[in-house]
Amino acid sequence: MASRSPAEELDVDGVAVRLSNPDKIYFPELGENGGRKRDLVGYYRTLALGVDDSGDGPLMRATRDRPTFLQRFPDGVEGEEIYQKHIAKKRPEHVQSTPIVFPSKRTGDAIRPTMPADLVWAANLGTVTFHTWPTLHPDNDHPDQLRIDLDPQPGTTFDDVRNVAIDGLKPLLDELGFTGFVKTSGGRGIHVYVPIEPLWDFIATRRCVIAIARELERRDPDRVTTSWWKEERGERIFIDYNQNARDRTMASPYSVRRSAIGRVSTPVTWDELADVDPDDCTMATVPKLLEDRGDPWAGIADHRRGIENLLEMVQEDDANGLADMPYPPSYPKMPGEPPRVQPSKKVAEHWDEKGNRIGD
């Protein structure tokens, strides 16, 4: 067993945070050249405080007052994963919580970052990725963001995802009067966040993303799919609308992902998206990028608007026989939801017109 390196104390905007075993290797491919625990925690300290040490860095803005789940790898990215939804009972006084309700109706308390020290403390626990809800404390029932996940399928590339985002999604959002904020996923996908007024529940906002996805599919059926069933997707980009269901989270802007080189889910401008290479966006390079051109998501909250026109699209889809779509299998059956069975395994006489299995 490798010996532990001595603990250190970090000053995070006037709050002391303990950094334990700082020289432990978290990213074996990087090793001591940027792959230590101190490199990960140092990255998060910079992104939480800001490259100017203002205390209001881009990661702080992205997570502040949001229910936040921790994807932890205490033994590095090749070790065991701990996905922590509930706040730990034993924690510093400065680490706050926010009440959440799960789809099962069970309740819990999630971490609610309020200051940079919260994020650095979590990073010291082995948190590689911060996953946030699209809500703000104390109202965790009404999202303030629509989240559009462009998910590449086997046989597709990042360029395919990029082309759908630039040629399809961006023009559609412009037509609808919304401002989309784009980031790399930290893998081969792309995430687009659309700020909205927090006046509608998760059912309504999820249906709005389904309406956007269906319109994208209508316009470009050869490249875009909304099918929940993998057997029907083909070599197309799947718009994962279920990322907008209650309790679903996405990697926060500026979060490191579980990757050999420490790739980061990186906000970019739409112009930058045309040329960005996700492998160039890492915890070693993103701070310099921010220093050079700032945070393109800094004003996201200033672009909130209502979703009335999207709800009209939902009504039009309903009138045309396009009702709700399947939820993930762990969710309770929802009103109006179609059968949760692969089309190739569905026997028509076993289901009624409402999508309920006959005999259940």
C-alpha positions as CSV (number, residue, x, y, z in Angstrom):
1,M,0.0,0.0,0.0
2,A,1.3,3.4,-1.0
3,S,2.1,5.8,1.9
4,R,-0.2,8.7,2.5
5,S,1.1,12.2,2.0
6,P,0.6,14.6,4.9
7,A,-2.6,16.6,5.0
8,E,-2.7,20.3,4.2
9,E,-4.9,23.2,5.1
10,L,-6.4,25.3,2.3
11,D,-7.6,28.8,2.6
12,V,-10.8,29.1,0.6
13,D,-12.1,32.6,0.8
14,G,-11.3,32.8,4.5
15,V,-12.6,29.3,5.3
16,A,-10.1,26.6,6.3
17,V,-10.6,23.4,4.3
18,R,-8.6,20.2,5.0
19,L,-6.9,18.5,2.0
20,S,-6.1,15.0,3.0
21,N,-3.6,12.8,1.2
22,P,-2.9,15.4,-1.5
23,D,-0.5,13.4,-3.6
24,K,-2.7,10.4,-4.1
25,I,-3.1,9.6,-7.8
26,Y,-6.7,10.1,-9.0
27,F,-6.0,10.1,-12.8
28,P,-3.4,7.3,-13.4
29,E,-2.8,8.3,-17.0
30,L,-1.7,11.7,-15.9
31,G,0.1,10.5,-12.8
32,E,2.1,13.1,-10.9
33,N,1.9,15.4,-13.9
34,G,-1.6,16.8,-13.1
35,G,-3.3,13.6,-12.0
36,R,-3.0,13.9,-8.2
37,K,-5.8,14.7,-5.7
38,R,-4.2,18.1,-5.1
39,D,-4.6,18.8,-8.8
40,L,-8.4,18.0,-8.8
41,V,-9.0,19.9,-5.6
42,G,-6.9,22.8,-6.8
43,Y,-8.9,23.0,-10.0
44,Y,-12.1,23.1,-8.0
45,R,-10.8,25.8,-5.7
46,T,-9.9,27.9,-8.7
47,L,-13.2,27.4,-10.4
48,A,-15.2,28.0,-7.2
49,L,-13.3,31.2,-6.3
50,G,-12.8,32.4,-9.9
51,V,-9.5,32.9,-11.6
52,D,-9.4,36.3,-10.0
53,D,-10.1,34.9,-6.5
54,S,-13.2,37.0,-6.3
55,G,-15.1,34.3,-4.5
56,D,-17.8,34.1,-7.2
57,G,-16.2,31.8,-9.7
58,P,-18.1,30.1,-12.6
59,L,-18.5,26.8,-10.8
60,M,-20.0,28.6,-7.8
61,R,-22.5,30.4,-10.0
62,A,-23.4,27.2,-11.7
63,T,-24.1,25.3,-8.4
64,R,-25.1,27.9,-5.9
65,D,-28.4,27.0,-4.1
66,R,-29.0,24.0,-6.4
67,P,-29.6,20.5,-5.0
68,T,-26.3,18.9,-5.8
69,F,-25.3,15.2,-6.0
70,L,-21.7,14.1,-5.6
71,Q,-20.1,11.5,-7.9
72,R,-17.2,10.4,-5.8
73,F,-14.2,8.3,-6.6
74,P,-12.2,8.2,-3.3
75,D,-9.6,5.9,-4.8
76,G,-9.4,7.7,-8.2
77,V,-11.3,7.4,-11.4
78,E,-10.4,3.7,-11.9
79,G,-11.7,2.9,-8.4
80,E,-15.2,2.4,-6.9
81,E,-17.8,5.0,-7.5
82,I,-20.0,6.5,-4.8
83,Y,-23.0,8.4,-6.1
84,Q,-24.2,10.5,-3.1
85,K,-27.6,12.0,-3.2
86,H,-28.1,12.7,0.5
87,I,-26.1,15.2,2.5
88,A,-23.8,13.6,5.0
89,K,-24.8,14.0,8.7
90,K,-21.2,14.7,9.6
91,R,-20.1,17.8,7.8
92,P,-18.7,21.3,8.5
93,E,-21.2,24.0,9.7
94,H,-20.8,25.9,6.5
95,V,-22.2,23.1,4.3
96,Q,-25.9,23.7,3.9
97,S,-28.8,21.4,2.6
98,T,-32.0,21.8,0.7
99,P,-35.1,19.5,0.9
100,I,-35.9,17.4,-2.2
101,V,-38.7,15.1,-3.1
102,F,-38.0,11.9,-5.2
103,P,-40.3,10.5,-7.8
104,S,-41.3,7.8,-5.2
105,K,-42.6,10.7,-3.0
106,R,-39.8,9.9,-0.5
107,T,-38.1,13.0,0.8
108,G,-34.4,13.8,1.5
109,D,-31.9,16.6,1.9
110,A,-29.2,17.3,-0.7
111,I,-26.1,19.4,-0.5
112,R,-26.8,23.0,-1.4
113,P,-23.5,24.9,-2.2
114,T,-23.6,28.4,-0.9
115,M,-19.8,29.3,-0.8
116,P,-16.6,28.1,-2.5
117,A,-15.5,26.2,0.6
118,D,-18.5,23.8,0.2
119,L,-17.2,22.7,-3.2
120,V,-13.6,22.3,-2.1
121,W,-14.7,20.3,0.9
122,A,-16.7,18.0,-1.4
123,A,-13.8,17.7,-3.8
124,N,-11.6,16.5,-0.9
125,L,-14.1,13.7,-0.4
126,G,-13.2,12.4,-3.8
127,T,-15.9,14.2,-5.7
128,V,-14.9,14.2,-9.4
129,T,-18.3,15.4,-10.8
130,F,-21.0,17.7,-9.3
131,H,-24.5,16.9,-10.6
132,T,-27.1,19.6,-10.1
133,W,-30.9,19.8,-10.2
134,P,-32.4,22.4,-12.5
135,T,-34.0,24.1,-9.5
136,L,-33.1,26.7,-6.9
137,H,-33.5,26.5,-3.1
138,P,-36.1,26.7,-1.6
139,D,-38.3,25.9,-4.5
140,N,-37.2,22.5,-5.8
141,D,-40.5,21.7,-7.5
142,H,-40.3,24.3,-10.4
143,P,-37.3,24.1,-12.7
144,D,-35.6,27.3,-13.9
145,Q,-33.8,25.5,-16.8
146,L,-34.8,23.2,-19.6
147,R,-31.9,20.8,-20.2
148,I,-31.4,19.4,-23.7
149,D,-29.0,16.4,-23.8
150,L,-27.7,15.5,-27.3
151,D,-26.6,12.0,-26.8
152,P,-24.5,10.3,-29.5
153,Q,-25.4,6.7,-30.4
154,P,-23.1,3.9,-31.7
155,G,-21.9,4.8,-35.2
156,T,-22.1,8.6,-34.6
157,T,-19.3,11.0,-33.7
158,F,-18.9,14.3,-31.8
159,D,-19.1,16.0,-35.2
160,D,-22.5,14.5,-35.7
161,V,-23.7,15.9,-32.4
162,R,-22.1,19.3,-33.1
163,N,-23.9,19.5,-36.5
164,V,-27.3,18.8,-34.9
165,A,-26.7,21.4,-32.2
166,I,-25.6,24.1,-34.7
167,D,-27.7,23.4,-37.7
168,G,-30.9,22.2,-35.9
169,L,-31.2,23.1,-32.3
170,K,-29.7,26.6,-32.3
171,P,-32.0,27.9,-35.1
172,L,-35.1,26.3,-33.5
173,L,-34.4,27.9,-30.2
174,D,-33.9,31.2,-32.0
175,E,-37.2,30.8,-33.8
176,L,-38.9,30.1,-30.5
177,G,-37.3,33.1,-28.8
178,F,-35.1,31.2,-26.3
179,T,-31.4,31.6,-25.6
180,G,-29.6,28.3,-25.4
181,F,-26.3,28.0,-23.4
182,V,-24.1,25.2,-24.7
183,K,-21.4,23.1,-23.2
184,T,-19.5,20.0,-23.9
185,S,-20.7,17.0,-21.9
186,G,-17.1,16.0,-21.0
187,G,-17.6,13.0,-23.3
188,R,-18.9,12.8,-26.9
189,G,-22.2,14.6,-26.2
190,I,-23.4,18.2,-26.0
191,H,-25.6,19.8,-23.3
192,V,-27.8,22.9,-24.0
193,Y,-29.4,24.7,-21.1
194,V,-32.4,27.0,-21.7
195,P,-33.1,29.4,-18.8
196,I,-36.9,29.7,-18.0
197,E,-39.1,31.3,-15.4
198,P,-39.6,28.8,-12.5
199,L,-43.4,28.7,-12.8
200,W,-44.0,25.2,-14.1
201,D,-43.5,21.7,-12.6
202,F,-41.3,18.9,-13.8
203,I,-44.1,17.3,-15.8
204,A,-44.7,20.4,-17.8
205,T,-41.0,21.2,-18.4
206,R,-40.2,17.6,-19.5
207,R,-43.1,17.7,-22.0
208,C,-41.7,21.0,-23.4
209,V,-38.3,19.4,-24.0
210,I,-40.1,16.4,-25.7
211,A,-41.9,19.0,-27.9
212,I,-38.5,20.6,-28.9
213,A,-37.0,17.1,-29.5
214,R,-40.0,16.1,-31.7
215,E,-39.7,19.2,-33.8
216,L,-36.0,18.6,-34.3
217,E,-36.8,15.0,-35.3
218,R,-39.4,16.2,-37.8
219,R,-36.9,18.6,-39.4
220,D,-34.1,16.2,-39.5
221,P,-35.3,12.6,-39.1
222,D,-32.1,11.1,-40.6
223,R,-29.9,12.6,-37.9
224,V,-32.2,13.0,-34.9
225,T,-34.3,10.5,-32.8
226,T,-36.5,10.8,-29.8
227,S,-37.0,7.1,-29.4
228,W,-36.5,5.9,-25.8
229,W,-35.9,2.4,-27.1
230,K,-32.3,1.8,-28.3
231,E,-33.4,-0.7,-30.9
232,E,-35.2,2.1,-32.8
233,R,-32.5,4.8,-32.6
234,G,-30.1,3.7,-35.3
235,E,-27.1,5.8,-36.0
236,R,-28.7,9.1,-35.0
237,I,-28.4,11.6,-32.2
238,F,-30.8,10.8,-29.3
239,I,-32.4,13.8,-27.5
240,D,-32.6,12.5,-24.0
241,Y,-35.7,14.2,-22.8
242,N,-35.8,12.2,-19.6
243,Q,-32.9,14.3,-18.3
244,N,-35.8,16.7,-17.4
245,A,-37.6,14.3,-15.1
246,R,-37.7,14.9,-11.4
247,D,-34.4,13.8,-9.7
248,R,-32.5,13.5,-12.9
249,T,-29.3,15.6,-12.8
250,M,-26.6,16.6,-15.3
251,A,-23.0,17.3,-14.8
252,S,-22.7,20.9,-13.8
253,P,-20.9,23.4,-16.0
254,Y,-17.1,23.1,-15.3
255,S,-17.4,19.7,-13.6
256,V,-14.6,17.2,-14.3
257,R,-15.8,13.9,-15.7
258,R,-14.6,10.3,-15.1
259,S,-12.0,10.2,-17.9
260,A,-8.3,9.4,-18.2
261,I,-7.3,12.9,-19.0
262,G,-9.6,14.8,-16.7
263,R,-12.0,16.1,-19.3
264,V,-14.3,18.9,-18.2
265,S,-17.9,19.6,-19.1
266,T,-17.0,23.0,-20.6
267,P,-19.3,25.9,-21.5
268,V,-18.4,27.4,-24.8
269,T,-20.0,30.0,-27.1
270,W,-21.9,28.9,-30.1
271,D,-19.1,30.2,-32.3
272,E,-16.5,28.2,-30.3
273,L,-18.6,25.1,-30.6
274,A,-17.9,25.0,-34.3
275,D,-14.2,24.1,-33.6
276,V,-14.0,22.8,-30.1
277,D,-12.4,19.5,-29.4
278,P,-13.6,17.9,-26.1
279,D,-10.2,16.4,-25.5
280,D,-8.8,20.0,-25.3
281,C,-11.1,20.9,-22.5
282,T,-9.5,19.5,-19.3
283,M,-8.9,20.5,-15.7
284,A,-5.4,21.5,-16.9
285,T,-6.6,23.9,-19.7
286,V,-10.0,25.3,-18.6
287,P,-8.7,27.8,-16.0
288,K,-6.5,29.5,-18.7
289,L,-9.5,29.5,-21.1
290,L,-11.6,31.3,-18.5
291,E,-8.7,33.8,-17.8
292,D,-8.5,34.6,-21.5
293,R,-12.1,35.0,-22.4
294,G,-14.3,34.8,-19.3
295,D,-17.3,32.7,-18.6
296,P,-19.9,32.5,-21.5
297,W,-22.6,31.4,-19.1
298,A,-22.1,34.3,-16.6
299,G,-25.4,35.9,-17.5
300,I,-27.6,32.8,-18.0
301,A,-30.2,33.9,-15.4
302,D,-30.8,37.1,-17.2
303,H,-32.3,35.2,-20.2
304,R,-35.2,33.5,-18.4
305,R,-38.6,33.6,-20.1
306,G,-41.9,31.8,-20.1
307,I,-42.6,28.5,-21.8
308,E,-46.2,29.3,-23.0
309,N,-45.3,28.8,-26.7
310,L,-43.7,25.4,-25.9
311,L,-46.8,24.3,-24.0
312,E,-48.8,25.2,-27.2
313,M,-46.5,22.8,-29.1
314,V,-47.2,20.2,-26.5
315,Q,-51.0,20.7,-27.0
316,E,-50.5,20.4,-30.8
317,D,-48.6,17.2,-30.4
318,D,-51.3,15.8,-28.2
319,A,-54.0,16.7,-30.7
320,N,-52.0,14.9,-33.4
321,G,-51.8,11.7,-31.3
322,L,-48.3,12.3,-29.9
323,A,-48.8,12.1,-26.2
324,D,-46.3,11.5,-23.5
325,M,-43.2,9.3,-23.8
326,P,-41.8,6.7,-21.5
327,Y,-40.2,7.5,-18.2
328,P,-37.1,5.7,-16.9
329,P,-37.9,2.3,-15.5
330,S,-37.3,3.3,-11.9
331,Y,-40.1,5.9,-12.0
332,P,-43.7,5.2,-11.0
333,K,-46.1,4.9,-13.9
334,M,-47.2,8.4,-14.9
335,P,-50.7,9.4,-16.3
336,G,-50.8,9.3,-20.1
337,E,-47.5,7.5,-20.3
338,P,-47.2,4.8,-23.1
339,P,-46.3,1.2,-22.3
340,R,-42.8,0.7,-21.0
341,V,-42.0,-2.2,-23.2
342,Q,-39.7,-2.5,-26.1
343,P,-41.7,-2.3,-29.4
344,S,-40.2,-5.6,-30.6
345,K,-41.6,-7.3,-27.4
346,K,-45.0,-5.6,-27.3
347,V,-48.0,-7.8,-28.0
348,A,-50.9,-5.4,-28.8
349,E,-53.7,-7.5,-27.2
350,H,-51.9,-7.3,-23.8
351,W,-52.3,-3.5,-23.5
352,D,-55.3,-1.2,-23.4
353,E,-55.7,2.1,-25.1
354,K,-54.3,4.0,-22.1
355,G,-51.0,2.1,-22.1
356,N,-51.9,-0.2,-19.1
357,R,-51.1,-3.9,-19.2
358,I,-54.4,-5.9,-19.3
359,G,-54.7,-8.0,-16.1
360,D,-52.4,-5.8,-13.9
